[in-house]
Amino acid sequence: MKLSKKVVLIGHFGVGKTSLFRRFMDNEFSEEYKVTLGVQIKKKVIELPDGRELSMIIWDTEGHSNSIEDTRKSYLLGSHAFIYVFDVTREETYATLHKDLEYLKKNHAKVPAKILGNKLDLVNEKEIAQHLTSQEIHFDCLTSAKTNKNVQNFFSELAKEITK
Protein backbone atom coordinates (compact mmCIF):
# COMPACT_ATOMS: atom_id res chain seq x y z
CA MET A 1 0.00 0.00 0.00
CA LYS A 2 1.40 3.37 -1.03
CA LEU A 3 0.92 6.27 1.37
CA SER A 4 0.51 9.85 0.21
CA LYS A 5 1.25 12.92 2.36
CA LYS A 6 1.12 16.64 1.57
CA VAL A 7 3.95 18.77 2.96
CA VAL A 8 3.93 22.56 2.57
CA LEU A 9 7.03 24.79 2.59
CA ILE A 10 6.23 28.20 4.05
CA GLY A 11 8.26 31.25 5.07
CA HIS A 12 9.40 34.69 4.05
CA PHE A 13 10.70 35.74 0.63
CA GLY A 14 14.23 34.64 -0.20
CA VAL A 15 14.76 32.11 2.60
CA GLY A 16 15.52 29.28 0.18
CA LYS A 17 12.24 27.35 0.06
CA THR A 18 12.57 26.75 -3.68
CA SER A 19 16.25 25.84 -3.33
CA LEU A 20 15.38 23.27 -0.64
CA PHE A 21 12.53 22.01 -2.82
CA ARG A 22 14.81 21.59 -5.85
CA ARG A 23 17.63 20.09 -3.78
CA PHE A 24 15.34 17.47 -2.23
CA MET A 25 13.26 16.70 -5.31
CA ASP A 26 15.90 16.79 -8.06
CA ASN A 27 19.23 17.08 -6.19
CA GLU A 28 19.86 20.40 -7.98
CA PHE A 29 20.90 23.86 -6.83
CA SER A 30 21.03 27.13 -8.72
CA GLU A 31 22.52 30.47 -7.68
CA GLU A 32 19.80 32.21 -9.72
CA TYR A 33 17.03 33.68 -7.60
CA LYS A 34 13.59 33.24 -9.08
CA VAL A 35 10.52 34.36 -7.17
CA THR A 36 7.89 31.68 -6.75
CA LEU A 37 4.50 32.93 -7.88
CA GLY A 38 1.66 31.00 -6.35
CA VAL A 39 2.75 27.45 -5.67
CA GLN A 40 4.89 24.78 -7.29
CA ILE A 41 3.97 21.15 -6.56
CA LYS A 42 6.00 17.98 -7.07
CA LYS A 43 5.84 14.40 -5.84
CA LYS A 44 8.72 12.22 -4.71
CA VAL A 45 8.39 8.58 -3.75
CA ILE A 46 10.42 7.63 -0.68
CA GLU A 47 11.01 4.13 0.63
CA LEU A 48 10.45 3.99 4.36
CA PRO A 49 12.60 1.82 6.67
CA ASP A 50 9.74 -0.69 7.05
CA GLY A 51 9.55 -1.19 3.26
CA ARG A 52 6.44 0.89 2.64
CA GLU A 53 6.51 3.63 0.01
CA LEU A 54 5.50 7.21 0.67
CA SER A 55 4.47 9.63 -2.05
CA MET A 56 5.59 12.90 -0.50
CA ILE A 57 3.79 15.73 -2.27
CA ILE A 58 5.72 18.92 -1.60
CA TRP A 59 4.10 22.32 -2.07
CA ASP A 60 6.63 25.13 -2.52
CA THR A 61 4.63 28.27 -1.75
CA GLU A 62 5.34 31.87 -2.59
CA GLY A 63 7.10 33.79 0.16
CA HIS A 64 5.45 36.40 2.30
CA SER A 65 6.85 39.55 3.79
CA ASN A 66 4.88 40.01 7.01
CA SER A 67 3.34 36.85 8.40
CA ILE A 68 2.08 33.45 7.44
CA GLU A 69 -1.43 34.86 7.38
CA ASP A 70 -0.47 36.26 3.96
CA THR A 71 -0.18 32.68 2.63
CA ARG A 72 -3.26 31.57 0.71
CA LYS A 73 -5.36 29.47 3.05
CA SER A 74 -6.14 26.99 0.27
CA TYR A 75 -2.41 26.09 0.11
CA LEU A 76 -2.47 25.00 3.74
CA LEU A 77 -5.63 22.88 3.64
CA GLY A 78 -5.19 19.12 3.76
CA SER A 79 -1.55 19.31 4.85
CA HIS A 80 0.13 16.54 6.79
CA ALA A 81 3.12 18.72 7.74
CA PHE A 82 4.38 22.26 7.44
CA ILE A 83 8.02 23.20 7.03
CA TYR A 84 8.59 26.77 8.20
CA VAL A 85 11.83 27.89 6.54
CA PHE A 86 13.87 30.87 7.68
CA ASP A 87 17.21 32.29 6.57
CA VAL A 88 19.80 31.98 9.35
CA THR A 89 21.54 35.12 8.05
CA ARG A 90 18.44 37.38 8.13
CA GLU A 91 16.80 37.92 11.50
CA GLU A 92 13.71 39.48 9.91
CA THR A 93 12.88 36.06 8.43
CA TYR A 94 12.38 34.56 11.88
CA ALA A 95 11.14 37.66 13.72
CA THR A 96 7.50 36.55 13.29
CA LEU A 97 8.21 32.85 13.90
CA HIS A 98 6.37 32.60 17.23
CA LYS A 99 3.32 34.46 15.89
CA ASP A 100 3.29 32.36 12.72
CA LEU A 101 3.48 29.11 14.68
CA GLU A 102 0.58 30.25 16.88
CA TYR A 103 -1.44 30.89 13.73
CA LEU A 104 -0.69 27.38 12.47
CA LYS A 105 -1.56 25.80 15.83
CA LYS A 106 -4.82 27.72 15.98
CA ASN A 107 -5.90 26.93 12.42
CA HIS A 108 -4.23 23.53 11.81
CA ALA A 109 -3.85 22.10 15.31
CA LYS A 110 -3.23 18.49 14.26
CA VAL A 111 -0.61 19.26 11.60
CA PRO A 112 3.02 19.20 12.78
CA ALA A 113 5.14 22.23 11.93
CA LYS A 114 8.88 21.76 11.54
CA ILE A 115 11.22 24.73 11.82
CA LEU A 116 14.14 24.73 9.43
CA GLY A 117 16.93 27.31 9.31
CA ASN A 118 18.49 27.44 5.85
CA LYS A 119 21.68 28.91 4.33
CA LEU A 120 23.98 27.29 6.87
CA ASP A 121 26.82 27.51 4.34
CA LEU A 122 26.97 31.27 4.96
CA VAL A 123 27.59 31.13 8.74
CA ASN A 124 29.36 29.24 11.50
CA GLU A 125 26.94 26.50 12.56
CA LYS A 126 27.83 26.58 16.27
CA GLU A 127 27.61 30.38 16.50
CA ILE A 128 24.27 30.58 14.69
CA ALA A 129 22.80 27.78 16.83
CA GLN A 130 23.86 29.66 19.98
CA HIS A 131 22.44 32.92 18.63
CA LEU A 132 19.10 31.33 17.74
CA THR A 133 18.86 29.64 21.14
CA SER A 134 19.59 32.95 22.90
CA GLN A 135 16.79 34.53 20.83
CA GLU A 136 14.48 31.67 21.93
CA ILE A 137 14.20 30.43 18.35
CA HIS A 138 13.65 26.69 18.55
CA PHE A 139 14.44 24.90 15.31
CA ASP A 140 14.30 21.29 14.19
CA CYS A 141 17.18 21.46 11.75
CA LEU A 142 19.74 23.77 10.17
CA THR A 143 20.38 23.13 6.48
CA SER A 144 22.16 24.35 3.41
CA ALA A 145 20.34 23.79 0.14
CA LYS A 146 23.51 24.87 -1.63
CA THR A 147 25.79 22.21 -0.11
CA ASN A 148 22.97 19.72 0.58
CA LYS A 149 23.91 19.69 4.29
CA ASN A 150 21.16 18.00 6.33
CA VAL A 151 18.56 18.32 3.53
CA GLN A 152 18.07 14.65 2.68
CA ASN A 153 18.24 13.59 6.34
CA PHE A 154 15.66 16.21 7.32
CA PHE A 155 13.16 15.03 4.72
CA SER A 156 13.81 11.36 5.53
CA GLU A 157 13.13 11.98 9.22
CA LEU A 158 10.01 13.97 8.36
CA ALA A 159 8.76 11.12 6.16
CA LYS A 160 9.14 8.67 9.06
CA GLU A 161 7.38 11.03 11.45
CA ILE A 162 4.33 11.74 9.29
CA THR A 163 3.78 8.06 8.53
CA LYS A 164 3.73 6.84 12.15
C-alpha positions as a Python dict, from the first residue, in 0.01 Angstrom:
ca = {
    (1, 'M'): (0, 0, 0),
    (2, 'K'): (140, 337, -103),
    (3, 'L'): (92, 627, 137),
    (4, 'S'): (51, 985, 21),
    (5, 'K'): (125, 1292, 236),
    (6, 'K'): (112, 1664, 157),
    (7, 'V'): (395, 1877, 296),
    (8, 'V'): (393, 2256, 257),
    (9, 'L'): (703, 2479, 259),
    (10, 'I'): (623, 2820, 405),
    (11, 'G'): (826, 3125, 507),
    (12, 'H'): (940, 3469, 405),
    (13, 'F'): (1070, 3574, 63),
    (14, 'G'): (1423, 3464, -20),
    (15, 'V'): (1476, 3211, 260),
    (16, 'G'): (1552, 2928, 18),
    (17, 'K'): (1224, 2735, 6),
    (18, 'T'): (1257, 2675, -368),
    (19, 'S'): (1625, 2584, -333),
    (20, 'L'): (1538, 2327, -64),
    (21, 'F'): (1253, 2201, -282),
    (22, 'R'): (1481, 2159, -585),
    (23, 'R'): (1763, 2009, -378),
    (24, 'F'): (1534, 1747, -223),
    (25, 'M'): (1326, 1670, -531),
    (26, 'D'): (1590, 1679, -806),
    (27, 'N'): (1923, 1708, -619),
    (28, 'E'): (1986, 2040, -798),
    (29, 'F'): (2090, 2386, -683),
    (30, 'S'): (2103, 2713, -872),
    (31, 'E'): (2252, 3047, -768),
    (32, 'E'): (1980, 3221, -972),
    (33, 'Y'): (1703, 3368, -760),
    (34, 'K'): (1359, 3324, -908),
    (35, 'V'): (1052, 3436, -717),
    (36, 'T'): (789, 3168, -675),
    (37, 'L'): (450, 3293, -788),
    (38, 'G'): (166, 3100, -635),
    (39, 'V'): (275, 2745, -567),
    (40, 'Q'): (489, 2478, -729),
    (41, 'I'): (397, 2115, -656),
    (42, 'K'): (600, 1798, -707),
    (43, 'K'): (584, 1440, -584),
    (44, 'K'): (872, 1222, -471),
    (45, 'V'): (839, 858, -375),
    (46, 'I'): (1042, 763, -68),
    (47, 'E'): (1101, 413, 63),
    (48, 'L'): (1045, 399, 436),
    (49, 'P'): (1260, 182, 667),
    (50, 'D'): (974, -69, 705),
    (51, 'G'): (955, -119, 326),
    (52, 'R'): (644, 89, 264),
    (53, 'E'): (651, 363, 1),
    (54, 'L'): (550, 721, 67),
    (55, 'S'): (447, 963, -205),
    (56, 'M'): (559, 1290, -50),
    (57, 'I'): (379, 1573, -227),
    (58, 'I'): (572, 1892, -160),
    (59, 'W'): (410, 2232, -207),
    (60, 'D'): (663, 2513, -252),
    (61, 'T'): (463, 2827, -175),
    (62, 'E'): (534, 3187, -259),
    (63, 'G'): (710, 3379, 16),
    (64, 'H'): (545, 3640, 230),
    (65, 'S'): (685, 3955, 379),
    (66, 'N'): (488, 4001, 701),
    (67, 'S'): (334, 3685, 840),
    (68, 'I'): (208, 3345, 744),
    (69, 'E'): (-143, 3486, 738),
    (70, 'D'): (-47, 3626, 396),
    (71, 'T'): (-18, 3268, 263),
    (72, 'R'): (-326, 3157, 71),
    (73, 'K'): (-536, 2947, 305),
    (74, 'S'): (-614, 2699, 27),
    (75, 'Y'): (-241, 2609, 11),
    (76, 'L'): (-247, 2500, 374),
    (77, 'L'): (-563, 2288, 364),
    (78, 'G'): (-519, 1912, 376),
    (79, 'S'): (-155, 1931, 485),
    (80, 'H'): (13, 1654, 679),
    (81, 'A'): (312, 1872, 774),
    (82, 'F'): (438, 2226, 744),
    (83, 'I'): (802, 2320, 703),
    (84, 'Y'): (859, 2677, 820),
    (85, 'V'): (1183, 2789, 654),
    (86, 'F'): (1387, 3087, 768),
    (87, 'D'): (1721, 3229, 657),
    (88, 'V'): (1980, 3198, 935),
    (89, 'T'): (2154, 3512, 805),
    (90, 'R'): (1844, 3738, 813),
    (91, 'E'): (1680, 3792, 1150),
    (92, 'E'): (1371, 3948, 991),
    (93, 'T'): (1288, 3606, 843),
    (94, 'Y'): (1238, 3456, 1188),
    (95, 'A'): (1114, 3766, 1372),
    (96, 'T'): (750, 3655, 1329),
    (97, 'L'): (821, 3285, 1390),
    (98, 'H'): (637, 3260, 1723),
    (99, 'K'): (332, 3446, 1589),
    (100, 'D'): (329, 3236, 1272),
    (101, 'L'): (348, 2911, 1468),
    (102, 'E'): (58, 3025, 1688),
    (103, 'Y'): (-144, 3089, 1373),
    (104, 'L'): (-69, 2738, 1247),
    (105, 'K'): (-156, 2580, 1583),
    (106, 'K'): (-482, 2772, 1598),
    (107, 'N'): (-590, 2693, 1242),
    (108, 'H'): (-423, 2353, 1181),
    (109, 'A'): (-385, 2210, 1531),
    (110, 'K'): (-323, 1849, 1426),
    (111, 'V'): (-61, 1926, 1160),
    (112, 'P'): (302, 1920, 1278),
    (113, 'A'): (514, 2223, 1193),
    (114, 'K'): (888, 2176, 1154),
    (115, 'I'): (1122, 2473, 1182),
    (116, 'L'): (1414, 2473, 943),
    (117, 'G'): (1693, 2731, 931),
    (118, 'N'): (1849, 2744, 585),
    (119, 'K'): (2168, 2891, 433),
    (120, 'L'): (2398, 2729, 687),
    (121, 'D'): (2682, 2751, 434),
    (122, 'L'): (2697, 3127, 496),
    (123, 'V'): (2759, 3113, 874),
    (124, 'N'): (2936, 2924, 1150),
    (125, 'E'): (2694, 2650, 1256),
    (126, 'K'): (2783, 2658, 1627),
    (127, 'E'): (2761, 3038, 1650),
    (128, 'I'): (2427, 3058, 1469),
    (129, 'A'): (2280, 2778, 1683),
    (130, 'Q'): (2386, 2966, 1998),
    (131, 'H'): (2244, 3292, 1863),
    (132, 'L'): (1910, 3133, 1774),
    (133, 'T'): (1886, 2964, 2114),
    (134, 'S'): (1959, 3295, 2290),
    (135, 'Q'): (1679, 3453, 2083),
    (136, 'E'): (1448, 3167, 2193),
    (137, 'I'): (1420, 3043, 1835),
    (138, 'H'): (1365, 2669, 1855),
    (139, 'F'): (1444, 2490, 1531),
    (140, 'D'): (1430, 2129, 1419),
    (141, 'C'): (1718, 2146, 1175),
    (142, 'L'): (1974, 2377, 1017),
    (143, 'T'): (2038, 2313, 648),
    (144, 'S'): (2216, 2435, 341),
    (145, 'A'): (2034, 2379, 14),
    (146, 'K'): (2351, 2487, -163),
    (147, 'T'): (2579, 2221, -11),
    (148, 'N'): (2297, 1972, 58),
    (149, 'K'): (2391, 1969, 429),
    (150, 'N'): (2116, 1800, 633),
    (151, 'V'): (1856, 1832, 353),
    (152, 'Q'): (1807, 1465, 268),
    (153, 'N'): (1824, 1359, 634),
    (154, 'F'): (1566, 1621, 732),
    (155, 'F'): (1316, 1503, 472),
    (156, 'S'): (1381, 1136, 553),
    (157, 'E'): (1313, 1198, 922),
    (158, 'L'): (1001, 1397, 836),
    (159, 'A'): (876, 1112, 616),
    (160, 'K'): (914, 867, 906),
    (161, 'E'): (738, 1103, 1145),
    (162, 'I'): (433, 1174, 929),
    (163, 'T'): (378, 806, 853),
    (164, 'K'): (373, 684, 1215),
}
